[in-house]
């Protein structure tokens, strides 16, 4: 995708470029978060911004997530466009009151007289013992509330374009990043560009099974899809959902009408997740197009354990996805092709660090 | 103090009192179908502070917002229509009594989550500071709100960045039916704020001239870059926490305390003060009463003849 630009940038560098260009272009944009100007610069996504844009645009932050969210909302109501950053999405739970009672509702409850152009970046951790409170994937919890937009870009191209679109949006946008996508590269144009919020993207076309995936699970779904195609001749359509609210149901429906089979792969807990919501909407609107019961692939309904021994099989893998595809197709797992498939997806090295074998572009 | 100001103080307090009494009288008709928190007895704080502000200055408030809204110049018709759930209400009927807004008057919004608007006021002051405007932002809240963590997070940030914000704590001793003694240790609220690193003062919230004088000083300091100001005013809520009536039969406060509170009426006190200053108050008072009476009748008439929003209207404006 986007081959013409020929410039490979990692997700974090694309984010930094997007922030830098937004600060450059619009004097109303400010950036604040715990550690934004520190030496590690939020995994390098905010490096250099303070030096370039100055201390009245780029801020470190007291450890006061709820108060500072409210302060950013107040600034947004007063004509600024704050971008807030949480190094872990779990920290944003301290700000639920301000996000849900104020940011989400201000425009509605005051009859459209004011709006809250606020972006909150939240990073989902994984691996190396991130454990119960540093690796939750809470997109559905936020997306349940009308008035908020929730996006989860997968590619570096989308990271930059959707961050810019989020900053330009007049609504509160929660921008959820998966830590294991941060190093992945994609073709990223140097120009200032937007990727629209609320539009999924068909990343790979296929006729047999639709996999609608969110964030890092897109990465895993693509691995499964490539292996299924080369080893078993099964053609999977992989959709990168990109937005959690609004949810692009139309793109999924179009695909399911072609394939008749749906798997939704989510980074969150299974119960009450966005995967269930997506399947509900497909069942309501295109039940007759389905040849088999849709499948959710998600994290188990227990907190993430820290110990690598307990966490080894916690996350669904490309193998989990491929198995679900084969089951949906009514295929056998006792064949040479299946063994070939599994061999293609074997991961070398420890399970609790990102897979560096694929580093993009998509 | 100038003559014009005494008129203005008296008019503004009396207007809030009479508007709320009219709301209370009509509440039993069950046509205003929303919770309502009256500030009768507490008018002097809203008036003394707002009279000293410029029209460009900003105010945030809470669930007990009628007084702050009216004192800052919020449109009366839009407020009454809002309580009646009409399309012409200041929130188009989406908010009710606990959600008031009038941006033209600098009234940025009131909401009923205790502490919810305190950081917003700091954010407004932060924006004013970053944009180098001359505006001051005021937020009104109660003694119960001071127990919320978000208030202390807000005080910390305001002090850190020396923001032009004035925190006004209306201390009426009660959070619903629970006395402050059951919620806080015995120490002055304003001194805790002072320990956050800002100038703080305490005053008699039922003495409108004292509120005005303290407010003027605080506004001057906030406007000239001396950072956030914290003002605690003691006052007394006459009526029930929520609703149009008195709730003294619940016995959560003593008869003596209630009588003392109501004898400390800010309007009566100010009227007496003006008489002692040899002002011809009675004629002026009668003139103001008549004007306010007419204004209130008009507001109810406009509200009740306004369009009722529909369930279809409820789907709009979820996103900007």
Interface residues (C-beta under 8 A of the other chain):
Chain A: X30 X56 X62 X64 X66 X67 X68 X69 X70 X71 X72 X73 X74 X75 X76 X77 X78 X79 X80 X97 X98 X101 X102 X106 X107 X108 X109 X110 X111 X112 X113 X114 X115 X117 X146 X147 X149 X170 X171
Chain B: X58 X60 X89 X90 X91 X92 X94 X95 X99 X101 X103 X108 X109 X111 X113 X116 X118 X119 X120 X121 X122 X123 X124 X125 X126 X127 X128 X130 X131 X149 X150 X152 X153 X154 X156 X157 X160 X316 X317 X318 X319 X320
